[in-house]
């Protein structure tokens, strides 16, 4: 029951990916990072222009920054969709499992919500969510797992951490999260799902990368860099509302 073109987080790949696949994923994330840097620069310069009284230039730079932001979002979406297809192919995960390796936290949240809705609409009773153990995250801190647990609580679903702490079992019917008989499927490093669950989950999880801690740390910095200009953007937008139509460039 693989859901088409949905997206994924710990190490990017759950299997021994080809060099071409890794290169494509890295290429898309790098393009997104470059657009984020351009966006940040535009927003910084827009703020500086406004401070010196040049509202027209500030507006122009802000609009340019928004165009770079749109490109950043598109590249990240392409990377997210690409890695999801790689990790959630029908020969890599069973029908009752979704793998969130390779995703930013917000991407993973969006994917999971859609996957849960899809599963419920098709009569699926439970879902195994692979979130990773945080082994490749900075300080081994899991990031996706807490967000998965939050989504479950918001949807009124009970969940349990499996014996493999990189997996979460979710009861999609609203009842207690009791594990079904062990699956014989063996996939990536976080796939074996037998054992007793820990109910309520553990408040820790990941977002990592296939290239080890240093590459994953760069990915974390990329995500933080892409989020930083939000306050500047809001400030510039507020200033433009005050300026009204006086700053229209002819």
C-alpha positions as CSV (number, residue, x, y, z in Angstrom):
1,X,0.0,0.0,0.0
2,X,2.8,2.4,-1.0
3,X,1.4,5.9,-1.3
4,X,2.6,7.6,-4.4
5,X,4.9,10.6,-4.3
6,X,4.8,11.2,-0.7
7,X,7.9,12.1,1.3
8,X,10.3,11.1,4.2
9,X,14.5,11.2,7.8
10,X,17.7,9.7,9.8
11,X,20.3,8.7,7.3
12,X,18.9,9.6,3.9
13,X,18.8,6.1,2.5
14,X,17.7,2.9,4.2
15,X,19.6,0.7,1.8
16,X,22.9,0.7,-0.1
17,X,22.0,3.4,-2.6
18,X,23.8,3.8,-5.9
19,X,26.2,6.7,-6.3
20,X,23.8,8.2,-8.8
21,X,21.0,8.2,-6.3
22,X,23.0,9.7,-3.5
23,X,24.4,12.3,-5.9
24,X,20.9,13.3,-7.0
25,X,19.6,13.7,-3.5
26,X,22.6,15.7,-2.5
27,X,22.3,17.8,-5.6
28,X,18.7,18.8,-4.9
29,X,19.4,19.6,-1.2
30,X,22.5,21.7,-2.3
31,X,20.4,23.6,-4.8
32,X,17.9,24.3,-2.1
33,X,20.7,25.5,0.2
34,X,22.0,27.9,-2.4
35,X,18.6,29.4,-3.0
36,X,18.2,29.8,0.8
37,X,21.5,31.7,0.9
38,X,20.3,34.0,-1.9
39,X,17.0,34.5,-0.2
40,X,18.7,35.5,3.1
41,X,21.0,37.9,1.3
42,X,18.0,39.6,-0.4
43,X,16.1,39.9,2.8
44,X,19.1,41.3,4.6
45,X,19.7,43.9,1.9
46,X,15.9,44.7,1.8
47,X,16.0,45.5,5.5
48,X,19.1,47.7,5.0
49,X,17.5,49.5,2.1
50,X,14.5,50.3,4.2
51,X,16.6,51.5,7.1
52,X,18.3,54.1,4.9
53,X,14.9,55.2,3.5
54,X,14.9,53.5,0.1
55,X,11.5,51.8,0.2
56,X,11.5,51.0,-3.6
57,X,14.7,49.1,-3.4
58,X,13.6,47.4,-0.3
59,X,10.4,46.2,-1.9
60,X,12.3,45.0,-5.0
61,X,14.8,43.0,-2.9
62,X,12.1,41.5,-0.8
63,X,10.3,40.3,-3.9
64,X,13.5,38.8,-5.3
65,X,14.0,37.1,-2.0
66,X,10.6,35.5,-2.2
67,X,11.4,34.2,-5.6
68,X,14.5,32.5,-4.3
69,X,12.4,31.1,-1.4
70,X,10.0,29.6,-3.9
71,X,12.8,27.9,-5.7
72,X,14.2,26.7,-2.4
73,X,10.9,25.1,-1.5
74,X,10.7,23.4,-5.0
75,X,14.1,21.9,-4.7
76,X,13.5,20.6,-1.2
77,X,10.2,19.1,-2.4
78,X,12.0,17.4,-5.2
79,X,14.6,16.0,-2.8
80,X,11.9,14.9,-0.4
81,X,9.9,13.1,-3.1
82,X,13.0,11.5,-4.6
83,X,14.2,10.0,-1.3
84,X,10.7,8.9,-0.4
85,X,10.4,6.9,-3.6
86,X,13.9,5.4,-3.0
87,X,13.2,4.3,0.6
88,X,9.5,3.3,0.3
89,X,9.6,1.2,-2.9
90,X,7.4,-1.9,-2.6
91,X,10.4,-4.2,-2.5
92,X,11.9,-2.3,0.5
93,X,9.0,-1.8,2.9
94,X,5.9,-3.8,3.6
95,X,2.4,-2.4,3.1
96,X,2.0,-1.4,6.8
97,X,5.3,0.6,7.0
98,X,6.4,4.0,6.1
99,X,10.1,5.2,6.2
100,X,10.8,8.8,7.1
101,X,14.6,8.7,6.6
102,X,16.0,11.7,4.7
103,X,13.3,14.2,5.5
104,X,13.4,17.5,7.3
105,X,11.1,17.5,10.3
106,X,8.4,19.5,8.7
107,X,8.5,17.3,5.6
108,X,8.1,14.2,7.8
109,X,5.1,15.6,9.6
110,X,3.3,16.4,6.4
111,X,4.1,13.0,4.9
112,X,2.9,11.1,8.0
113,X,-0.4,13.0,8.3
114,X,-1.2,12.2,4.7
115,X,-0.1,8.6,5.0
116,X,-2.3,8.1,8.1
117,X,-5.3,9.5,6.3
118,X,-4.6,7.4,3.3
119,X,-4.2,4.2,5.5
120,X,-7.4,4.9,7.4
121,X,-9.4,5.5,4.3
122,X,-8.3,2.1,3.0
123,X,-9.1,0.2,6.1
124,X,-5.5,-0.3,7.4
125,X,-5.5,-1.0,11.2
126,X,-2.0,0.0,12.1
127,X,1.2,1.6,10.8
128,X,4.9,1.1,11.5
129,X,6.7,4.4,11.2
130,X,10.5,4.3,10.8
131,X,12.0,7.4,12.3
132,X,15.6,6.3,12.9
133,X,17.6,6.1,16.1
134,X,19.4,9.4,15.8
135,X,22.8,7.6,15.3
136,X,23.7,10.0,12.5
137,X,22.3,13.1,14.1
138,X,24.4,15.8,15.9
139,X,24.7,14.6,19.6
140,X,22.6,11.6,18.6
141,X,19.4,13.6,19.3
142,X,16.3,12.3,17.6
143,X,14.2,15.0,16.0
144,X,11.6,13.3,13.8
145,X,10.4,10.9,16.5
146,X,9.0,13.6,18.8
147,X,7.1,15.2,15.9
148,X,5.7,11.8,14.9
149,X,4.5,11.3,18.5
150,X,3.0,14.8,18.4
151,X,1.1,14.1,15.2
152,X,-0.3,10.9,16.8
153,X,-1.5,12.8,19.8
154,X,-3.1,15.5,17.7
155,X,-5.0,12.9,15.7
156,X,-6.1,11.0,18.8
157,X,-4.1,7.9,18.0
158,X,-2.2,5.7,20.5
159,X,1.4,4.8,19.7
160,X,4.2,2.8,21.1
161,X,8.0,2.7,20.6
162,X,9.0,-0.7,19.3
163,X,11.8,-2.8,20.7
164,X,13.9,-1.2,17.9
165,X,13.7,2.4,19.2
166,X,14.0,3.7,15.6
167,X,10.4,2.5,14.9
168,X,7.0,3.6,16.2
169,X,3.9,1.4,16.1
170,X,0.6,3.4,15.6
171,X,-2.9,2.0,16.1
172,X,-5.0,3.6,13.4
173,X,-8.3,2.5,15.0
174,X,-8.0,4.6,18.1
175,X,-7.4,1.8,20.5
176,X,-4.4,0.7,22.6
177,X,-1.2,0.4,20.6
178,X,-0.7,-3.4,20.9
179,X,1.9,-4.9,18.5
180,X,0.7,-7.5,16.0
181,X,2.8,-10.7,15.5
182,X,6.3,-10.0,14.3
183,X,6.8,-9.4,10.6
184,X,9.3,-11.5,8.6
185,X,10.2,-8.6,6.4
186,X,13.8,-7.5,6.7
187,X,14.6,-4.1,5.1
188,X,17.1,-1.4,6.1
189,X,18.9,-0.9,9.4
190,X,15.7,0.2,11.2
191,X,13.3,-2.3,9.8
192,X,13.2,-5.4,12.1
193,X,10.1,-4.7,14.1
194,X,9.7,-7.7,16.5
195,X,9.6,-7.3,20.3
196,X,7.6,-5.6,22.9
197,X,6.7,-1.9,22.4
198,X,7.2,0.8,25.0
199,X,3.9,2.6,25.3
200,X,3.8,6.3,25.1
201,X,7.1,6.5,23.2
202,X,10.3,8.1,24.1
203,X,10.7,11.8,23.6
204,X,13.7,11.7,21.4
205,X,14.4,11.2,17.6
206,X,16.3,12.1,14.6
207,X,16.9,13.7,11.3
208,X,20.1,12.5,9.8
209,X,22.1,11.9,6.6
210,X,23.8,9.1,4.8
211,X,27.2,10.7,4.8
212,X,27.8,10.6,8.5
213,X,27.6,13.2,11.3
214,X,29.5,15.9,9.4
215,X,27.2,15.8,6.3
216,X,24.2,15.5,8.5
217,X,25.3,18.5,10.5
218,X,25.5,20.5,7.3
219,X,22.0,19.4,6.5
220,X,20.8,20.6,9.9
221,X,22.6,23.9,9.3
222,X,20.9,24.1,5.9
223,X,17.4,23.7,7.4
224,X,18.2,26.3,10.1
225,X,19.5,28.7,7.4
226,X,16.4,28.2,5.4
227,X,14.2,29.1,8.5
228,X,16.2,32.2,9.7
229,X,14.8,34.9,7.4
230,X,11.2,34.4,8.5
231,X,11.4,37.2,11.0
232,X,13.1,39.6,8.5
233,X,10.5,38.7,5.9
234,X,7.7,39.6,8.3
235,X,9.4,42.8,9.3
236,X,9.9,43.9,5.7
237,X,6.3,42.9,4.8
238,X,5.1,45.0,7.7
239,X,7.1,48.0,6.6
240,X,5.8,47.6,3.1
241,X,2.2,47.7,4.3
242,X,3.0,51.0,5.9
243,X,4.6,52.3,2.8
244,X,1.5,51.4,0.7
245,X,1.7,52.2,-3.0
246,X,4.3,55.0,-2.6
247,X,7.1,52.5,-3.3
248,X,5.9,51.1,-6.7
249,X,8.8,51.1,-9.1
250,X,7.9,52.6,-12.4
